[in-house]
Amino acid sequence: SAVLHPNQESHRLEAIAERFGIAIIGRHTALGDAIVTGEVFLRMVPLLADMGIRTLGEARAAAEKTYYARIKY
């Protein structure tokens, strides 16, 4: 999410789903969270491909350059 939308305030699953217009049903249940995550993933893949990011390795490398990857918890 931070690669696609670096200027967004939140990258929580709820915020990402809202940006993509995905309804959340059964949040904080294994099935509900898995379905929402899958829907988000399916929406992100073509957007990442448009940016030239086509493999998991490329996605990980792009993610490592985001602000959120540099935060120490």
CHARMM internal coordinates of N, CA and C (Angstrom, degrees):
IC EDIT
DIST 1 N 1 CA 1.4502
DIST 1 CA 1 C 1.5183
ANGL 1 N 1 CA 1 C 111.19
DIST 1 C 2 N 1.3124
ANGL 1 CA 1 C 2 N 116.57
DIHE 1 N 1 CA 1 C 2 N -39.36
DIST 2 N 2 CA 1.4652
ANGL 1 C 2 N 2 CA 119.86
DIHE 1 CA 1 C 2 N 2 CA -178.85
DIST 2 CA 2 C 1.5266
ANGL 2 N 2 CA 2 C 111.41
DIHE 1 C 2 N 2 CA 2 C -69.01
DIST 2 C 3 N 1.3285
ANGL 2 CA 2 C 3 N 117.21
DIHE 2 N 2 CA 2 C 3 N -26.21
DIST 3 N 3 CA 1.4663
ANGL 2 C 3 N 3 CA 120.62
DIHE 2 CA 2 C 3 N 3 CA 176.55
DIST 3 CA 3 C 1.5255
ANGL 3 N 3 CA 3 C 109.54
DIHE 2 C 3 N 3 CA 3 C -72.14
DIST 3 C 4 N 1.3198
ANGL 3 CA 3 C 4 N 116.39
DIHE 3 N 3 CA 3 C 4 N -43.07
DIST 4 N 4 CA 1.4643
ANGL 3 C 4 N 4 CA 121.30
DIHE 3 CA 3 C 4 N 4 CA -177.51
DIST 4 CA 4 C 1.5217
ANGL 4 N 4 CA 4 C 112.96
DIHE 3 C 4 N 4 CA 4 C -78.13
DIST 4 C 5 N 1.3205
ANGL 4 CA 4 C 5 N 116.14
DIHE 4 N 4 CA 4 C 5 N -37.69
DIST 5 N 5 CA 1.4636
ANGL 4 C 5 N 5 CA 121.54
DIHE 4 CA 4 C 5 N 5 CA -174.96
DIST 5 CA 5 C 1.5338
ANGL 5 N 5 CA 5 C 109.94
DIHE 4 C 5 N 5 CA 5 C -130.65
DIST 5 C 6 N 1.3256
ANGL 5 CA 5 C 6 N 117.97
DIHE 5 N 5 CA 5 C 6 N 67.58
DIST 6 N 6 CA 1.4680
ANGL 5 C 6 N 6 CA 119.80
DIHE 5 CA 5 C 6 N 6 CA -173.66
DIST 6 CA 6 C 1.5219
ANGL 6 N 6 CA 6 C 114.81
DIHE 5 C 6 N 6 CA 6 C -64.27
DIST 6 C 7 N 1.3096
ANGL 6 CA 6 C 7 N 118.02
DIHE 6 N 6 CA 6 C 7 N -22.19
DIST 7 N 7 CA 1.4672
ANGL 6 C 7 N 7 CA 119.96
DIHE 6 CA 6 C 7 N 7 CA -176.45
DIST 7 CA 7 C 1.5200
ANGL 7 N 7 CA 7 C 113.79
DIHE 6 C 7 N 7 CA 7 C -95.40
DIST 7 C 8 N 1.3141
ANGL 7 CA 7 C 8 N 117.34
DIHE 7 N 7 CA 7 C 8 N 3.08
DIST 8 N 8 CA 1.4564
ANGL 7 C 8 N 8 CA 119.67
DIHE 7 CA 7 C 8 N 8 CA 178.49
DIST 8 CA 8 C 1.5220
ANGL 8 N 8 CA 8 C 110.12
DIHE 7 C 8 N 8 CA 8 C -74.75
DIST 8 C 9 N 1.3051
ANGL 8 CA 8 C 9 N 115.59
DIHE 8 N 8 CA 8 C 9 N 145.22
DIST 9 N 9 CA 1.4648
ANGL 8 C 9 N 9 CA 120.63
DIHE 8 CA 8 C 9 N 9 CA -178.32
DIST 9 CA 9 C 1.5220
ANGL 9 N 9 CA 9 C 112.26
DIHE 8 C 9 N 9 CA 9 C -69.84
DIST 9 C 10 N 1.3290
ANGL 9 CA 9 C 10 N 117.22
DIHE 9 N 9 CA 9 C 10 N -36.51
DIST 10 N 10 CA 1.4587
ANGL 9 C 10 N 10 CA 120.50
DIHE 9 CA 9 C 10 N 10 CA -174.62
DIST 10 CA 10 C 1.5261
ANGL 10 N 10 CA 10 C 111.15
DIHE 9 C 10 N 10 CA 10 C -126.15
DIST 10 C 11 N 1.3234
ANGL 10 CA 10 C 11 N 114.22
DIHE 10 N 10 CA 10 C 11 N 143.59
DIST 11 N 11 CA 1.4556
ANGL 10 C 11 N 11 CA 121.59
DIHE 10 CA 10 C 11 N 11 CA 174.90
DIST 11 CA 11 C 1.5281
ANGL 11 N 11 CA 11 C 110.16
DIHE 10 C 11 N 11 CA 11 C -124.21
DIST 11 C 12 N 1.3273
ANGL 11 CA 11 C 12 N 114.84
DIHE 11 N 11 CA 11 C 12 N 25.31
DIST 12 N 12 CA 1.4674
ANGL 11 C 12 N 12 CA 120.06
DIHE 11 CA 11 C 12 N 12 CA 173.51
DIST 12 CA 12 C 1.5261
ANGL 12 N 12 CA 12 C 108.18
DIHE 11 C 12 N 12 CA 12 C -68.55
DIST 12 C 13 N 1.3023
ANGL 12 CA 12 C 13 N 117.02
DIHE 12 N 12 CA 12 C 13 N 155.32
DIST 13 N 13 CA 1.4568
ANGL 12 C 13 N 13 CA 121.16
DIHE 12 CA 12 C 13 N 13 CA -178.43
DIST 13 CA 13 C 1.5266
ANGL 13 N 13 CA 13 C 111.28
DIHE 12 C 13 N 13 CA 13 C -56.36
DIST 13 C 14 N 1.3234
ANGL 13 CA 13 C 14 N 117.47
DIHE 13 N 13 CA 13 C 14 N -40.87
DIST 14 N 14 CA 1.4658
ANGL 13 C 14 N 14 CA 120.58
DIHE 13 CA 13 C 14 N 14 CA 179.31
DIST 14 CA 14 C 1.5259
ANGL 14 N 14 CA 14 C 111.59
DIHE 13 C 14 N 14 CA 14 C -61.00
DIST 14 C 15 N 1.3324
ANGL 14 CA 14 C 15 N 116.47
DIHE 14 N 14 CA 14 C 15 N -43.48
DIST 15 N 15 CA 1.4664
ANGL 14 C 15 N 15 CA 121.16
DIHE 14 CA 14 C 15 N 15 CA -178.39
DIST 15 CA 15 C 1.5268
ANGL 15 N 15 CA 15 C 110.90
DIHE 14 C 15 N 15 CA 15 C -67.31
DIST 15 C 16 N 1.3196
ANGL 15 CA 15 C 16 N 116.48
DIHE 15 N 15 CA 15 C 16 N -41.43
DIST 16 N 16 CA 1.4638
ANGL 15 C 16 N 16 CA 120.33
DIHE 15 CA 15 C 16 N 16 CA 179.35
DIST 16 CA 16 C 1.5274
ANGL 16 N 16 CA 16 C 109.83
DIHE 15 C 16 N 16 CA 16 C -64.59
DIST 16 C 17 N 1.3234
ANGL 16 CA 16 C 17 N 116.58
DIHE 16 N 16 CA 16 C 17 N -46.10
DIST 17 N 17 CA 1.4650
ANGL 16 C 17 N 17 CA 120.73
DIHE 16 CA 16 C 17 N 17 CA 179.22
DIST 17 CA 17 C 1.5242
ANGL 17 N 17 CA 17 C 110.68
DIHE 16 C 17 N 17 CA 17 C -59.37
DIST 17 C 18 N 1.3070
ANGL 17 CA 17 C 18 N 116.68
DIHE 17 N 17 CA 17 C 18 N -41.33
DIST 18 N 18 CA 1.4670
ANGL 17 C 18 N 18 CA 120.19
DIHE 17 CA 17 C 18 N 18 CA 179.15
DIST 18 CA 18 C 1.5232
ANGL 18 N 18 CA 18 C 111.16
DIHE 17 C 18 N 18 CA 18 C -62.68
DIST 18 C 19 N 1.3383
ANGL 18 CA 18 C 19 N 116.80
DIHE 18 N 18 CA 18 C 19 N -43.22
DIST 19 N 19 CA 1.4683
ANGL 18 C 19 N 19 CA 120.29
DIHE 18 CA 18 C 19 N 19 CA 178.79
DIST 19 CA 19 C 1.5251
ANGL 19 N 19 CA 19 C 111.55
DIHE 18 C 19 N 19 CA 19 C -59.40
DIST 19 C 20 N 1.3216
ANGL 19 CA 19 C 20 N 116.58
DIHE 19 N 19 CA 19 C 20 N -34.68
DIST 20 N 20 CA 1.4622
ANGL 19 C 20 N 20 CA 121.33
DIHE 19 CA 19 C 20 N 20 CA -178.82
DIST 20 CA 20 C 1.5273
ANGL 20 N 20 CA 20 C 112.91
DIHE 19 C 20 N 20 CA 20 C -91.59
DIST 20 C 21 N 1.3256
ANGL 20 CA 20 C 21 N 117.58
DIHE 20 N 20 CA 20 C 21 N -0.80
DIST 21 N 21 CA 1.4569
ANGL 20 C 21 N 21 CA 120.72
DIHE 20 CA 20 C 21 N 21 CA 179.31
DIST 21 CA 21 C 1.5117
ANGL 21 N 21 CA 21 C 113.44
DIHE 20 C 21 N 21 CA 21 C 71.74
DIST 21 C 22 N 1.3231
ANGL 21 CA 21 C 22 N 116.52
DIHE 21 N 21 CA 21 C 22 N 32.23
DIST 22 N 22 CA 1.4627
ANGL 21 C 22 N 22 CA 121.97
DIHE 21 CA 21 C 22 N 22 CA -178.34
DIST 22 CA 22 C 1.5211
ANGL 22 N 22 CA 22 C 109.27
DIHE 21 C 22 N 22 CA 22 C -98.55
DIST 22 C 23 N 1.3190
ANGL 22 CA 22 C 23 N 116.33
DIHE 22 N 22 CA 22 C 23 N 126.22
DIST 23 N 23 CA 1.4646
ANGL 22 C 23 N 23 CA 121.00
DIHE 22 CA 22 C 23 N 23 CA 177.55
DIST 23 CA 23 C 1.5224
ANGL 23 N 23 CA 23 C 109.35
DIHE 22 C 23 N 23 CA 23 C -74.78
DIST 23 C 24 N 1.3191
ANGL 23 CA 23 C 24 N 115.43
DIHE 23 N 23 CA 23 C 24 N 138.71
DIST 24 N 24 CA 1.4636
ANGL 23 C 24 N 24 CA 120.83
DIHE 23 CA 23 C 24 N 24 CA 178.71
DIST 24 CA 24 C 1.5216
ANGL 24 N 24 CA 24 C 108.52
DIHE 23 C 24 N 24 CA 24 C -102.71
DIST 24 C 25 N 1.3055
ANGL 24 CA 24 C 25 N 114.89
DIHE 24 N 24 CA 24 C 25 N 120.73
DIST 25 N 25 CA 1.4640
ANGL 24 C 25 N 25 CA 121.07
DIHE 24 CA 24 C 25 N 25 CA 178.38
DIST 25 CA 25 C 1.5264
ANGL 25 N 25 CA 25 C 107.22
DIHE 24 C 25 N 25 CA 25 C -125.34
DIST 25 C 26 N 1.3059
ANGL 25 CA 25 C 26 N 116.42
DIHE 25 N 25 CA 25 C 26 N 124.03
DIST 26 N 26 CA 1.4638
ANGL 25 C 26 N 26 CA 120.24
DIHE 25 CA 25 C 26 N 26 CA 177.85
DIST 26 CA 26 C 1.5130
ANGL 26 N 26 CA 26 C 113.72
DIHE 25 C 26 N 26 CA 26 C 76.38
DIST 26 C 27 N 1.3274
ANGL 26 CA 26 C 27 N 117.08
DIHE 26 N 26 CA 26 C 27 N 39.13
DIST 27 N 27 CA 1.4644
ANGL 26 C 27 N 27 CA 120.43
DIHE 26 CA 26 C 27 N 27 CA 178.72
DIST 27 CA 27 C 1.5139
ANGL 27 N 27 CA 27 C 109.47
DIHE 26 C 27 N 27 CA 27 C -60.67
DIST 27 C 28 N 1.3096
ANGL 27 CA 27 C 28 N 115.02
DIHE 27 N 27 CA 27 C 28 N 143.94
DIST 28 N 28 CA 1.4639
ANGL 27 C 28 N 28 CA 124.59
DIHE 27 CA 27 C 28 N 28 CA -179.07
DIST 28 CA 28 C 1.5265
ANGL 28 N 28 CA 28 C 112.15
DIHE 27 C 28 N 28 CA 28 C 67.40
DIST 28 C 29 N 1.3115
ANGL 28 CA 28 C 29 N 115.77
DIHE 28 N 28 CA 28 C 29 N 24.49
DIST 29 N 29 CA 1.4665
ANGL 28 C 29 N 29 CA 120.78
DIHE 28 CA 28 C 29 N 29 CA 165.89
DIST 29 CA 29 C 1.5210
ANGL 29 N 29 CA 29 C 105.34
DIHE 28 C 29 N 29 CA 29 C -118.06
DIST 29 C 30 N 1.3186
ANGL 29 CA 29 C 30 N 117.00
DIHE 29 N 29 CA 29 C 30 N 153.23
DIST 30 N 30 CA 1.4619
ANGL 29 C 30 N 30 CA 119.94
DIHE 29 CA 29 C 30 N 30 CA -177.46
DIST 30 CA 30 C 1.5313
ANGL 30 N 30 CA 30 C 111.06
DIHE 29 C 30 N 30 CA 30 C -56.75
DIST 30 C 31 N 1.3064
ANGL 30 CA 30 C 31 N 117.25
DIHE 30 N 30 CA 30 C 31 N -48.91
DIST 31 N 31 CA 1.4613
ANGL 30 C 31 N 31 CA 120.75
DIHE 30 CA 30 C 31 N 31 CA -177.51
DIST 31 CA 31 C 1.5258
ANGL 31 N 31 CA 31 C 111.35
DIHE 30 C 31 N 31 CA 31 C -68.13
DIST 31 C 32 N 1.3188
ANGL 31 CA 31 C 32 N 117.44
DIHE 31 N 31 CA 31 C 32 N -46.26
DIST 32 N 32 CA 1.4628
ANGL 31 C 32 N 32 CA 121.11
DIHE 31 CA 31 C 32 N 32 CA -179.03
DIST 32 CA 32 C 1.5200
ANGL 32 N 32 CA 32 C 112.33
DIHE 31 C 32 N 32 CA 32 C -60.52
DIST 32 C 33 N 1.3297
ANGL 32 CA 32 C 33 N 116.96
DIHE 32 N 32 CA 32 C 33 N -46.14
DIST 33 N 33 CA 1.4661
ANGL 32 C 33 N 33 CA 120.70
DIHE 32 CA 32 C 33 N 33 CA 179.39
DIST 33 CA 33 C 1.5263
ANGL 33 N 33 CA 33 C 111.21
DIHE 32 C 33 N 33 CA 33 C -65.89
DIST 33 C 34 N 1.3251
ANGL 33 CA 33 C 34 N 116.54
DIHE 33 N 33 CA 33 C 34 N -38.34
DIST 34 N 34 CA 1.4653
ANGL 33 C 34 N 34 CA 120.12
DIHE 33 CA 33 C 34 N 34 CA 179.32
DIST 34 CA 34 C 1.5265
ANGL 34 N 34 CA 34 C 110.90
DIHE 33 C 34 N 34 CA 34 C -65.17
DIST 34 C 35 N 1.3140
ANGL 34 CA 34 C 35 N 117.20
DIHE 34 N 34 CA 34 C 35 N -41.78
DIST 35 N 35 CA 1.4705
ANGL 34 C 35 N 35 CA 120.78
DIHE 34 CA 34 C 35 N 35 CA 179.90
DIST 35 CA 35 C 1.5216
ANGL 35 N 35 CA 35 C 110.78
DIHE 34 C 35 N 35 CA 35 C -64.41
DIST 35 C 36 N 1.3212
ANGL 35 CA 35 C 36 N 117.36
DIHE 35 N 35 CA 35 C 36 N -47.01
DIST 36 N 36 CA 1.4675
ANGL 35 C 36 N 36 CA 120.84
DIHE 35 CA 35 C 36 N 36 CA 179.85
DIST 36 CA 36 C 1.5294
ANGL 36 N 36 CA 36 C 110.12
DIHE 35 C 36 N 36 CA 36 C -63.20
DIST 36 C 37 N 1.3115
ANGL 36 CA 36 C 37 N 117.42
DIHE 36 N 36 CA 36 C 37 N -43.75
DIST 37 N 37 CA 1.4629
ANGL 36 C 37 N 37 CA 121.04
DIHE 36 CA 36 C 37 N 37 CA 178.93
DIST 37 CA 37 C 1.5258
ANGL 37 N 37 CA 37 C 110.67
DIHE 36 C 37 N 37 CA 37 C -61.18
DIST 37 C 38 N 1.3224
ANGL 37 CA 37 C 38 N 116.91
DIHE 37 N 37 CA 37 C 38 N -42.30
DIST 38 N 38 CA 1.4574
ANGL 37 C 38 N 38 CA 120.91
DIHE 37 CA 37 C 38 N 38 CA 177.95
DIST 38 CA 38 C 1.5167
ANGL 38 N 38 CA 38 C 112.20
DIHE 37 C 38 N 38 CA 38 C -62.93
DIST 38 C 39 N 1.3261
ANGL 38 CA 38 C 39 N 116.75
DIHE 38 N 38 CA 38 C 39 N -42.88
DIST 39 N 39 CA 1.4667
ANGL 38 C 39 N 39 CA 120.79
DIHE 38 CA 38 C 39 N 39 CA 178.51
DIST 39 CA 39 C 1.5243
ANGL 39 N 39 CA 39 C 111.06
DIHE 38 C 39 N 39 CA 39 C -63.46
DIST 39 C 40 N 1.3269
ANGL 39 CA 39 C 40 N 116.75
DIHE 39 N 39 CA 39 C 40 N -42.17
DIST 40 N 40 CA 1.4581
ANGL 39 C 40 N 40 CA 121.20
DIHE 39 CA 39 C 40 N 40 CA 177.73
DIST 40 CA 40 C 1.5319
ANGL 40 N 40 CA 40 C 109.79
DIHE 39 C 40 N 40 CA 40 C -62.11
DIST 40 C 41 N 1.3158
ANGL 40 CA 40 C 41 N 116.21
DIHE 40 N 40 CA 40 C 41 N -46.24
DIST 41 N 41 CA 1.4577
ANGL 40 C 41 N 41 CA 121.11
DIHE 40 CA 40 C 41 N 41 CA 179.77
DIST 41 CA 41 C 1.5302
ANGL 41 N 41 CA 41 C 111.19
DIHE 40 C 41 N 41 CA 41 C -57.51
DIST 41 C 42 N 1.3212
ANGL 41 CA 41 C 42 N 116.26
DIHE 41 N 41 CA 41 C 42 N -45.70
DIST 42 N 42 CA 1.4681
ANGL 41 C 42 N 42 CA 120.35
DIHE 41 CA 41 C 42 N 42 CA -179.45
DIST 42 CA 42 C 1.5275
ANGL 42 N 42 CA 42 C 111.92
DIHE 41 C 42 N 42 CA 42 C -63.31
DIST 42 C 43 N 1.3159
ANGL 42 CA 42 C 43 N 117.32
DIHE 42 N 42 CA 42 C 43 N -31.84
DIST 43 N 43 CA 1.4737
ANGL 42 C 43 N 43 CA 120.50
DIHE 42 CA 42 C 43 N 43 CA 177.20
DIST 43 CA 43 C 1.5218
ANGL 43 N 43 CA 43 C 111.38
DIHE 42 C 43 N 43 CA 43 C -75.98
DIST 43 C 44 N 1.3279
ANGL 43 CA 43 C 44 N 116.71
DIHE 43 N 43 CA 43 C 44 N -32.20
DIST 44 N 44 CA 1.4607
ANGL 43 C 44 N 44 CA 120.39
DIHE 43 CA 43 C 44 N 44 CA -177.14
DIST 44 CA 44 C 1.5283
ANGL 44 N 44 CA 44 C 113.15
DIHE 43 C 44 N 44 CA 44 C -76.31
DIST 44 C 45 N 1.3131
ANGL 44 CA 44 C 45 N 117.93
DIHE 44 N 44 CA 44 C 45 N -34.46
DIST 45 N 45 CA 1.4641
ANGL 44 C 45 N 45 CA 121.05
DIHE 44 CA 44 C 45 N 45 CA -174.03
DIST 45 CA 45 C 1.5319
ANGL 45 N 45 CA 45 C 112.84
DIHE 44 C 45 N 45 CA 45 C -53.53
DIST 45 C 46 N 1.3388
ANGL 45 CA 45 C 46 N 119.66
DIHE 45 N 45 CA 45 C 46 N -52.07
DIST 46 N 46 CA 1.4709
ANGL 45 C 46 N 46 CA 117.49
DIHE 45 CA 45 C 46 N 46 CA -179.64
DIST 46 CA 46 C 1.5289
ANGL 46 N 46 CA 46 C 113.24
DIHE 45 C 46 N 46 CA 46 C -66.75
DIST 46 C 47 N 1.3252
ANGL 46 CA 46 C 47 N 117.59
DIHE 46 N 46 CA 46 C 47 N -31.40
DIST 47 N 47 CA 1.4692
ANGL 46 C 47 N 47 CA 119.99
DIHE 46 CA 46 C 47 N 47 CA 178.47
DIST 47 CA 47 C 1.5229
ANGL 47 N 47 CA 47 C 110.63
DIHE 46 C 47 N 47 CA 47 C -68.25
DIST 47 C 48 N 1.3140
ANGL 47 CA 47 C 48 N 116.30
DIHE 47 N 47 CA 47 C 48 N -40.22
DIST 48 N 48 CA 1.4631
ANGL 47 C 48 N 48 CA 120.08
DIHE 47 CA 47 C 48 N 48 CA 176.44
DIST 48 CA 48 C 1.5257
ANGL 48 N 48 CA 48 C 110.30
DIHE 47 C 48 N 48 CA 48 C -66.08
DIST 48 C 49 N 1.3272
ANGL 48 CA 48 C 49 N 116.78
DIHE 48 N 48 CA 48 C 49 N -40.88
DIST 49 N 49 CA 1.4704
ANGL 48 C 49 N 49 CA 120.51
DIHE 48 CA 48 C 49 N 49 CA 178.39
DIST 49 CA 49 C 1.5252
ANGL 49 N 49 CA 49 C 110.87
DIHE 48 C 49 N 49 CA 49 C -60.14
DIST 49 C 50 N 1.3257
ANGL 49 CA 49 C 50 N 116.43
DIHE 49 N 49 CA 49 C 50 N -38.14
DIST 50 N 50 CA 1.4652
ANGL 49 C 50 N 50 CA 120.32
DIHE 49 CA 49 C 50 N 50 CA 177.20
DIST 50 CA 50 C 1.5260
ANGL 50 N 50 CA 50 C 111.65
DIHE 49 C 50 N 50 CA 50 C -62.21
DIST 50 C 51 N 1.3196
ANGL 50 CA 50 C 51 N 116.18
DIHE 50 N 50 CA 50 C 51 N -24.46
DIST 51 N 51 CA 1.4629
ANGL 50 C 51 N 51 CA 121.45
DIHE 50 CA 50 C 51 N 51 CA 178.73
DIST 51 CA 51 C 1.5296
ANGL 51 N 51 CA 51 C 111.27
DIHE 50 C 51 N 51 CA 51 C -91.20
DIST 51 C 52 N 1.3359
ANGL 51 CA 51 C 52 N 116.92
DIHE 51 N 51 CA 51 C 52 N 2.05
DIST 52 N 52 CA 1.4558
ANGL 51 C 52 N 52 CA 120.78
DIHE 51 CA 51 C 52 N 52 CA -178.97
DIST 52 CA 52 C 1.5156
ANGL 52 N 52 CA 52 C 113.79
DIHE 51 C 52 N 52 CA 52 C 87.55
DIST 52 C 53 N 1.3154
ANGL 52 CA 52 C 53 N 116.90
DIHE 52 N 52 CA 52 C 53 N 9.61
DIST 53 N 53 CA 1.4641
ANGL 52 C 53 N 53 CA 122.30
DIHE 52 CA 52 C 53 N 53 CA -179.78
DIST 53 CA 53 C 1.5176
ANGL 53 N 53 CA 53 C 107.08
DIHE 52 C 53 N 53 CA 53 C -99.52
DIST 53 C 54 N 1.3407
ANGL 53 CA 53 C 54 N 116.09
DIHE 53 N 53 CA 53 C 54 N 106.83
DIST 54 N 54 CA 1.4577
ANGL 53 C 54 N 54 CA 119.35
DIHE 53 CA 53 C 54 N 54 CA -172.72
DIST 54 CA 54 C 1.5196
ANGL 54 N 54 CA 54 C 114.52
DIHE 53 C 54 N 54 CA 54 C -121.60
DIST 54 C 55 N 1.3137
ANGL 54 CA 54 C 55 N 118.28
DIHE 54 N 54 CA 54 C 55 N -10.84
DIST 55 N 55 CA 1.4622
ANGL 54 C 55 N 55 CA 120.72
DIHE 54 CA 54 C 55 N 55 CA -179.16
DIST 55 CA 55 C 1.5199
ANGL 55 N 55 CA 55 C 109.67
DIHE 54 C 55 N 55 CA 55 C -122.67
DIST 55 C 56 N 1.3224
ANGL 55 CA 55 C 56 N 115.27
DIHE 55 N 55 CA 55 C 56 N 163.78
DIST 56 N 56 CA 1.4627
ANGL 55 C 56 N 56 CA 119.79
DIHE 55 CA 55 C 56 N 56 CA 176.88
DIST 56 CA 56 C 1.5231
ANGL 56 N 56 CA 56 C 110.24
DIHE 55 C 56 N 56 CA 56 C -61.81
DIST 56 C 57 N 1.3159
ANGL 56 CA 56 C 57 N 117.10
DIHE 56 N 56 CA 56 C 57 N -40.26
DIST 57 N 57 CA 1.4625
ANGL 56 C 57 N 57 CA 120.57
DIHE 56 CA 56 C 57 N 57 CA 178.36
DIST 57 CA 57 C 1.5180
ANGL 57 N 57 CA 57 C 111.92
DIHE 56 C 57 N 57 CA 57 C -60.88
DIST 57 C 58 N 1.3281
ANGL 57 CA 57 C 58 N 116.57
DIHE 57 N 57 CA 57 C 58 N -42.13
DIST 58 N 58 CA 1.4667
ANGL 57 C 58 N 58 CA 120.21
DIHE 57 CA 57 C 58 N 58 CA 177.72
DIST 58 CA 58 C 1.5215
ANGL 58 N 58 CA 58 C 110.82
DIHE 57 C 58 N 58 CA 58 C -65.90
DIST 58 C 59 N 1.3135
ANGL 58 CA 58 C 59 N 116.89
DIHE 58 N 58 CA 58 C 59 N -37.95
DIST 59 N 59 CA 1.4736
ANGL 58 C 59 N 59 CA 120.65
DIHE 58 CA 58 C 59 N 59 CA 178.53
DIST 59 CA 59 C 1.5263
ANGL 59 N 59 CA 59 C 110.37
DIHE 58 C 59 N 59 CA 59 C -65.97
DIST 59 C 60 N 1.3077
ANGL 59 CA 59 C 60 N 116.66
DIHE 59 N 59 CA 59 C 60 N -42.67
DIST 60 N 60 CA 1.4646
ANGL 59 C 60 N 60 CA 120.05
DIHE 59 CA 59 C 60 N 60 CA 178.80
DIST 60 CA 60 C 1.5273
ANGL 60 N 60 CA 60 C 110.96
DIHE 59 C 60 N 60 CA 60 C -64.34
DIST 60 C 61 N 1.3284
ANGL 60 CA 60 C 61 N 116.89
DIHE 60 N 60 CA 60 C 61 N -42.14
DIST 61 N 61 CA 1.4657
ANGL 60 C 61 N 61 CA 120.36
DIHE 60 CA 60 C 61 N 61 CA 179.23
DIST 61 CA 61 C 1.5244
ANGL 61 N 61 CA 61 C 110.59
DIHE 60 C 61 N 61 CA 61 C -63.16
DIST 61 C 62 N 1.3210
ANGL 61 CA 61 C 62 N 117.24
DIHE 61 N 61 CA 61 C 62 N -41.03
DIST 62 N 62 CA 1.4676
ANGL 61 C 62 N 62 CA 120.76
DIHE 61 CA 61 C 62 N 62 CA 178.19
DIST 62 CA 62 C 1.5258
ANGL 62 N 62 CA 62 C 110.43
DIHE 61 C 62 N 62 CA 62 C -65.70
DIST 62 C 63 N 1.3180
ANGL 62 CA 62 C 63 N 116.91
DIHE 62 N 62 CA 62 C 63 N -41.70
DIST 63 N 63 CA 1.4631
ANGL 62 C 63 N 63 CA 121.08
DIHE 62 CA 62 C 63 N 63 CA -179.51
DIST 63 CA 63 C 1.5251
ANGL 63 N 63 CA 63 C 111.56
DIHE 62 C 63 N 63 CA 63 C -64.12
DIST 63 C 64 N 1.3306
ANGL 63 CA 63 C 64 N 116.32
DIHE 63 N 63 CA 63 C 64 N -35.00
DIST 64 N 64 CA 1.4659
ANGL 63 C 64 N 64 CA 120.04
DIHE 63 CA 63 C 64 N 64 CA -179.69
DIST 64 CA 64 C 1.5196
ANGL 64 N 64 CA 64 C 112.64
DIHE 63 C 64 N 64 CA 64 C -67.00
DIST 64 C 65 N 1.3135
ANGL 64 CA 64 C 65 N 117.91
DIHE 64 N 64 CA 64 C 65 N -15.64
DIST 65 N 65 CA 1.4641
ANGL 64 C 65 N 65 CA 121.82
DIHE 64 CA 64 C 65 N 65 CA 179.11
DIST 65 CA 65 C 1.5241
ANGL 65 N 65 CA 65 C 112.97
DIHE 64 C 65 N 65 CA 65 C -91.58
DIST 65 C 66 N 1.3270
ANGL 65 CA 65 C 66 N 117.44
DIHE 65 N 65 CA 65 C 66 N -4.88
DIST 66 N 66 CA 1.4591
ANGL 65 C 66 N 66 CA 120.37
DIHE 65 CA 65 C 66 N 66 CA -177.90
DIST 66 CA 66 C 1.5228
ANGL 66 N 66 CA 66 C 111.03
DIHE 65 C 66 N 66 CA 66 C -80.44
DIST 66 C 67 N 1.3086
ANGL 66 CA 66 C 67 N 114.72
DIHE 66 N 66 CA 66 C 67 N 161.42
DIST 67 N 67 CA 1.4610
ANGL 66 C 67 N 67 CA 122.20
DIHE 66 CA 66 C 67 N 67 CA 177.14
DIST 67 CA 67 C 1.5254
ANGL 67 N 67 CA 67 C 110.87
DIHE 66 C 67 N 67 CA 67 C -56.15
DIST 67 C 68 N 1.3122
ANGL 67 CA 67 C 68 N 117.22
DIHE 67 N 67 CA 67 C 68 N -41.13
DIST 68 N 68 CA 1.4606
ANGL 67 C 68 N 68 CA 121.63
DIHE 67 CA 67 C 68 N 68 CA -174.49
DIST 68 CA 68 C 1.5163
ANGL 68 N 68 CA 68 C 112.10
DIHE 67 C 68 N 68 CA 68 C -66.89
DIST 68 C 69 N 1.3050
ANGL 68 CA 68 C 69 N 118.37
DIHE 68 N 68 CA 68 C 69 N -26.12
DIST 69 N 69 CA 1.4539
ANGL 68 C 69 N 69 CA 121.50
DIHE 68 CA 68 C 69 N 69 CA 177.75
DIST 69 CA 69 C 1.5235
ANGL 69 N 69 CA 69 C 111.19
DIHE 68 C 69 N 69 CA 69 C -74.53
DIST 69 C 70 N 1.3138
ANGL 69 CA 69 C 70 N 116.88
DIHE 69 N 69 CA 69 C 70 N -21.87
DIST 70 N 70 CA 1.4636
ANGL 69 C 70 N 70 CA 120.63
DIHE 69 CA 69 C 70 N 70 CA -178.14
DIST 70 CA 70 C 1.5284
ANGL 70 N 70 CA 70 C 113.51
DIHE 69 C 70 N 70 CA 70 C -90.68
DIST 70 C 71 N 1.3215
ANGL 70 CA 70 C 71 N 117.24
DIHE 70 N 70 CA 70 C 71 N -9.04
DIST 71 N 71 CA 1.4656
ANGL 70 C 71 N 71 CA 120.51
DIHE 70 CA 70 C 71 N 71 CA 179.79
DIST 71 CA 71 C 1.5241
ANGL 71 N 71 CA 71 C 109.20
DIHE 70 C 71 N 71 CA 71 C -73.00
DIST 71 C 72 N 1.3056
ANGL 71 CA 71 C 72 N 116.45
DIHE 71 N 71 CA 71 C 72 N 133.66
DIST 72 N 72 CA 1.4639
ANGL 71 C 72 N 72 CA 121.96
DIHE 71 CA 71 C 72 N 72 CA 176.46
DIST 72 CA 72 C 1.5203
ANGL 72 N 72 CA 72 C 108.31
DIHE 71 C 72 N 72 CA 72 C -100.05
DIST 72 C 73 N 1.3095
ANGL 72 CA 72 C 73 N 116.51
DIHE 72 N 72 CA 72 C 73 N 123.15
DIST 73 N 73 CA 1.4668
ANGL 72 C 73 N 73 CA 121.01
DIHE 72 CA 72 C 73 N 73 CA -178.36
DIST 73 CA 73 C 1.4972
ANGL 73 N 73 CA 73 C 111.43
DIHE 72 C 73 N 73 CA 73 C -98.90
END
COOR INIT
IC SEED 1 N 1 CA 1 C
IC BUILD
